[in-house]
Every structure is written in C-alpha cells, then in structure tokens.
Amino acid sequence: MDIIVNEELKAYIDPLTPEEHAALERSILTEGCRDALVLWGDVLVDGHNRYGICKQHGLPFQTIQSTLFQSMDDVHLWMIDQHLGRRSVSDFQRGVLALRKREILASRRKGALTDAAPAHAGDEPASSEEGRTANPAAVADAGGGFKSREELAKAARLSSSQVVMIEKIQKQAAPELVAAVKSGVISINAAAAVASLPEQEQVAAATAGKEELKLAAKRVRDAKRTAREAMAANAPTPSGGEVQAAPSDTTEWTMEALRERVAQLEAENAHLRRQLGSVQPF
C-alpha cells in the first residue's frame, strides 16, 4: 500500500534534534525497525522518522491500523498523549502539548453542547440519518478535559507556575525567543520574563545569544522588584492595625517612580544595543 505523509501531522510534534535523529538511525540500522508504524487508513500517524529512515536505506517495516480515530482531532489527541508520556520530551514541549490538548477538548465540549441544545424549547435533539444523536464522539467527551490548571500541570508533569509561564510565552514571545527556549538556550522562567518586553527587544536579545537573554530577563525581574518595593515603601502605615486606603498622591508618586524606572531601563537597553552594534566581527 502507498503510505501518505500528511505534512501537517508530521509537523504537529516538534522534530527530533539532529543528534536524536542520528541515534535513531543508528538503532534502526543495527536492530531494524522494531516498532510498527501507526496508520489511519493510508495516512501515517506515528513513525515519521522511522518511515523516512527505512525508506532511505531500503529497510523493511511493519504497519498497524488504528481503529481509534474518527476525526483529525482524535489523531491529534492520540499523538499528544503518546508524547506526553515520553521521557525525551522537554518540559516546554510537554506544556505546549498539554495546552493544545486543553484547546481541542474545550472546542469539542463547546461543539457537543451546541449540538445537544435544541433550537427551540421542546425540540428533539438533532440526529443523523441512522437515528443517533449528532456528533457522538463530541458528546461523549463533553465532560472530559482538564477541570483546572493543576490537572493540566499534573498531566504534563509540570508545576502550575510553569504552565502559566508557558502560556505567557505562547501568547507574547517572538518566534526567536520561542526557538531559544525550545533549544534549551534559555529556561522557561527566563523566557517568560523576556516575553514581557516589546517584540523588537526580544528579537535583539535572542539574536545576541544566551548571555544577553539572561541579562534581559534580569532587567525585567529587577524592574518588577523595584516596582514592588516602591509600592511597599509608599504604602500607608495604618495605626491601630487597621488597613487604610492610600491617598491619591501616593498612587501618583508610585506611578511616577515606575515611569522613571522604565525610562532608565530603556536607556540601558539602548546603550547595550549601541554596544552590540559597534562590535566588529573578527
């Protein structure tokens, strides 16, 4: 049979590093392709790297048909669960996969509720030609998914704070910063801090390399700490243990201090960029 390689499915999970791919190739050349490739009809679902290596070297392989899939969402969920259980997947990758799973299940749950709701009071639920309730797989999964961030974190073997940081990176980080955290150049914690900066500064830091990323993360943390200290220093000191509201001029003073700190940091960033620009290549 002709196996179809769906490029979207192939790219759905981050590719192996060159070192990981070379190790897999050595293993297959020595021991053969021990694990069967998983197919959905003619479409290859699992084993893209093994399939490519076997085709390249003319090696035999086995295939197995999965009966679990009714839609592409089913395929995606299966792929996610397979990779969440693998030790070689990084913390960041597991967090991204768990967040993808949450999105799929939330969308499926929303669709199930929409299909199950009658258009008018007293209407019967919509059914297919076979007389079954519409979208049975979606309805079956309507109660599934993660009920809390803690459950999601547990599935990904992460802490809740790590999940929050990965969400922030996904939403705010420039592609260059995402690439840096994927490759391990910068930690999740540091990447989440750098993601707070404007995109241009993120790109400049990521392009400059590991040390500049560390410095950028430190500047963001220092600015946040300064802001907290300024707020704490200017908070009112209540008498008799009662909490009193801060006067408006205190709030204005605090905001002014923050603006001055931001201006100072921007000046430092501009100075560093000029220094980087003046470095001549060897």
Protein Blocks (a to p, Z undefined) as FASTA:
>chain_A
ZZdddfklmmmpccddfklmmmmmmmmmmnopfbacddehjacfbhplmmmmmmmnopac
dddddfkbfbfklmmmmmmmmmmmpmklcfklmmmmmmmmmmmmmmmmmmmmmmmpcfbg
hiacdddfkopaehkllmmmmmgcjfbfklmmmmnopafklmmmmmmmmmmpcfklmmmm
mnomacfklmmmmmmpcfklmmmmmmnomklmmmmmmmmmmmmmmmmmmmmmmpccdehh
iacdddfklmmmmmmmmmmmmmmmmmmmmmmmmmmmmpccZZ
